[in-house]
Amino acid sequence: MRTRGRNTADGLPEDAELRAVAVPLEGSKGRRQSRSARALHRALAVALGLAATAAAHAAPPDPLAVEVTNASEPVLCAEKDNVTVNLSAKDVRALRIEATHPAYLGSLERDSFAADWTGCGAAGDPAPSPTERPRRTTLYEDIELWVVGLRFSTFWRAGKAIVRIGDRVETGVHLLQVWRIRPMGGEEVVVLYPQDGYWRLRPMAPPHMAPTAFGSSFLVGPVELDGRPIVKIREVAFDPSSRSFTLAFERGGMARVSMGELDQKRHALEIAFEPGIEGRPFAALRSMFVSELNNDVARIAVREPGAKGWREEPIMAFKRATALEVWAGRIIPSRHNASAPDMVFGSFAAGGPAPTAPPAK
């Protein structure tokens, strides 16, 4: 069972040179004119090079639109992920996922992180059970970052995925936590469950709310159904110097997930695939909705190609869209995990630096 609360475990670029053929002129005047012509051509080449460079920087590749489909189902149990929003496009090689604080965060005075088992009694619903404390291992630590691996006494899938950090290789890790060290403590800002591919993300908390809750999860990679939507990871390698994860998938292919902008407003991940993912979603949002007052996500908005504005709908009423950007979150607080972030998926692109496999040790 995944916890839904505050913490998851307790110069110029080189351009092609323009060349012109000068017509030879007789005498010193001709030589001066020839030199002047060559100088003019050189100046023109530089000017065109500058213009081309400026145009390249000013005109990034056109964003791609992706297919967004809703596979959510109604439930009464608030401890069961029933929201699934899939993102698909075979040409996507890069995207950005952001966690941003909800718009109402500044008005919150308190939050509740306790599990809510009130409506959990149907077949297939999770149930509370006594659990042993997980075994915690520090995998990496520096002045700004702390990476922790946790092993649970039980987990719903066999622990086959390998975790690698530098020369260190770990097996059986169920949860990876990345903590950002701050004065007088630290904040858990990203987590990954290597054995089923689930991620959670949150920004740094404002002082009066530290820390905020985790809420919605997401999947990155070839999404498939195996009891629930999952991504099967063969190996995950974390590079502390670049703050990036390299994922090798059981189905083949790779992804690099890089920690980007992180502050008290947002936390962004930059993601690149090699190759693209065809025939199945490349990412999915997973969350919970019971009612407008009991949820981790309640609304979705999409920015569609050619549209003059965003299209926004209740999460359970939404069907599908072709979108350049997707937001999923809340506009009124839920009765628990109210401080959990909204999620934004965007910057879909056909290109990007391709991930490379970590060296075998």
N, C-alpha and C positions, 0 to 999 in steps of 0.2 A: 504493500500500500504506500502510495506517495503522499507525503505530508502536505497540507495546504496552508501552512501557517507562516509565521515570521521567518524561521530558518528551516532549511530542508532537513536537518538532522537534529535536532535539538537542536654661364655663357650662352649662345644660340644653338639650337639643335642643328645637326648637319643636314643641310638641304641640298638637293640637286643643283649644281651650278649652272647658270645660264651662260651659254657661249654664243658669241656673234662673230661673224666673219667681217673684218674691216676691209674696205676697198683701199688698196695701196695708193697713196698720193705722192707725187714727186716733190722733192725739195724739203727744206727744213719746215716750211709751213705745212707741207703734207704730213711730215713726221709729227709736228705738234698737233695737227688735227687728228692724226691716227691715235696719238697718246690720249688726246682729249676724248676721242670716241671710246677707247678702251676703258678710260676712267668712268665715263658715263655708263657704259655697260656694266662695269663692276658695281657702281652705285645703284643701278637699277636692279641688279641681281640681289644685292643686300636688301633693298627696299622690298622687293617681292618676297624674299625669304622671311623678312620680318612680318609682312602681311600674311603670308601663309601660316607662320607660326601663331600669330595672333588669332587667325581664323580657326586654327585647330584647337586652341585653348578655349575660344569663345563658343565653339559649336561641338559639344560632346555628342556621342552617338545617340540617335533617337532611342528613347526608352521603349522597351518591349511591353506589350500587353499580355497578360496571362489569364488563363481560365480559372475562375474561382467558383467552386461548387460547395454546397452545404450538405453534409451527411449527418447532421445532428438529429438526435432523437429525444423526446420528452422523458423526464424521469422525476421521481419524487425525492431521491436520495442525493443529498448535497455533497456526499463524499465520492461520487461516481462521475468520471468525465463523460459527459454525454454530448458535448459540443465538438464537432469535427468540421473544419473548413479546409478544404484541399486546394492547393495551388498547383497548376499544371501548365507546362509549355516546353516543348522539346528543344527549343532554341536557347533557353535561358542558361547562361553560364555564370551569372553573377547576380547577387541581390543584396539588399541591406535589410536587416531586421532591427527595430528599435523598441525599447521599453521606455515609456514616458509616464511620468506621474499623472494621475487623473486630474482633470481641471478643478475639481472640488477639494483637492488635498489640503489646501491652506485653511479650509473651514473645519477640518476634522479635529476634534478634541481627544478622541480615543478610538481604538480599534479592537476588534475581537479576533483572535487567532484560533480559538478552540474548535475542534472538530464538531460537526453537527450531524448526529446520527438519527435525527427525528424521523425522517421518512425512509429510513433504510431497513427494509424487511422483505423486499421482493427477491425472488430467485435471481441470483447473479449479483446482488448488491454486496458491497463490502461490509464487513462487520468488525466492530472493535475486538481486539484480542491483545493479551499481554505479549509484549515483545522484549527481547533482550536489547540492551544498549549496543549499538553498532561498534565494531572495532575501528578505531580511527588511526590513520597513519599519515604523518606529514611527508609529502612527496617532494615538495620544493618550498623554499622560503627565502625571500630577500627583504630589503628594507621597505618595499612597496607592495609585495605580493606574497600570498600564502596559498599553497595548493594542497588540499587534503583529500585523501581517499578513504571512503567508508565501506565496510563490509557488513552486511546484515546477516542475522542468523538464518533468515529465509528470504527468498526473492522469487517472484512468479516465473522468471525465466532462468535457465542455466547460465552461469557466468562464463561465457566463452571469449568475450572481447578482451584483448590485451591493452593495457595502458602503459605508455612509454614516455618518460621524461628524461632526456639526455641518455646516459648509460643505464638508467634505472628502468627495469621492466617489472610490471606488477600484473598479476592475474587475480581474477575473482573480485575485482573492484565493482561495487554496485553503484556508487555515487562519487562523483568528482565535484568538489567545492572549490571555487576560486574566491578568495577573500582579498579585498583591497584594504591595506593597512592604513589607518588614519590615527591622528593623535588620540591617545587614551582608548585604543581598541582597534577594531576592524569591522568591515561590512562584507557579508557574503553577497557577491554581485552577479555571479553566474554559476549555474550548476548543470551537470550533464550526467545522465544515467547511461553509462556505456552499453549496458546489456539490452536496452530496448530503444535507445536513441532519443530519449526525451530531454529537452533543455528547458531551463527557466532562467529568466533575466530580470534584473531590476536596476534602476539608477541608484546613485548615492541618495541617502535620505536627508531631508531638511532637518535641522537640529531638533526641532520640537517633536519629530516623528521617528527618530532613529531607533531601531531600524523599521522600515516598512515591510509589508507582507509580500511574499510571492503569491502569484495567482495562476494565470493561464500558462500552459506549457506549449512548446512547439517542437516539431520534427523537421530535420534537415537531411535530405538524401532521398533515396528511392523508398517511398512510403508503401508499405504493404500491410495486409490484414493477417494477423496471426493471433486470434483471440481478441485483439484490439489493434488499432493502427500502430505500427512500430517501424523503426528503421534498424536493420540488422548491421551492426558495425563489427568488423573483424579486428580492427586495431585503431586506437586513438593515440596520437603523439602530441604532447604539448611542448611548445618551444617558449620558454620564459622570456627570451630576449626579444622576440617579436610579438609576444602575447597572443599566440595563435595555436589553434588545434588543427592537426591534419587527420582526417578521417579516411580510413580504407573500408569500403563497404563489402559485405559478403557477396553481394550481387555483382561486384566489380565496380570500378570507378572510384573516384576520390573527391574529397572536398576539403577546402581550407576555410576555417572559421576564425576570423581575426577580431580580437577585441578592439573596438574603435573608440569613439567619443564616449567619455564617462564623466558625468558630473551630477549635480543635484537636479538636473532637468531630464536627462536622458542617458541611456546606455545603448550603444549601437554595436552590432556585429556586422562585419563585412564578410560575405560568403562567396566563394568561387568553386565551381564544379569542373571536373575533367573526367570523362566527357559530360555532355548534358544528359539529362534524365528523360528518357522517352518511354511512353506507354504507361506511366504511373505518375502520381504527384511528386514534385521535387521538394515540397514543403507542406506542412499542415499545422493549423492551429488546433490545440486541444484544450478544452476548458469545461466549465460547469455552469448550467443555468437551470434553476428550479422555478424561480419567479423573479419579478423585477426587484424584490427586496432580498433575494437570496441567490447570489450568483457570483461568478468571477468575471463573466462577460455578459453584457446585456444587449449591446447594439453593435452593428457593423456598418461601415461606410466605405464606398468604393468610388474611385476617380476613374471614369471611363473615357476612352479616347473620343475626342471631339465634344465632350460634354462641357457645359458652361459652369457646372458646379458638381459637388459631391452628391451621390445618392446614398441616403442613410435609411436603415430599416432595423426593426427589432431582430435580434440574432436568430430566433426560431422561425421568423417569417421569411427571412432571406432565402432565395433559391440558388441563383447563379448570376455571374457577371463576367464580362471581359474587362479587365481593369489594369490600369497603370500603377495603382497604389491601393492598399487596403488598410483600413483602421478597424480595430476591434477593441471595445472598451465599455465604459459606463459614463453616464452623465449624472446619475444620482448614486449615493453610497448604498452598498449592500449592507446587510446586518452583520456580516463577517468578512474579513479580508478586504475591508473598504479601501485600504491604502495600497492594494495591489495595483501594478501598473497597467496602462493601456498598451496594446501592441500595434506596431505599424510595420507592414511589409511593403517594400518598394525598391526603386532603383534597379528594376529588372533589366538585364543587359545580356547581349549575346557574346560579349567579350570580357576579358579580365585576366589578370595574371593567373596562369594555370597552377594548381597545387602540385607539388612534387612529393614523392614518397619519402618518408624519413629513412635514413640509412639503417640498414639492418645491423644489429649488434650481436 
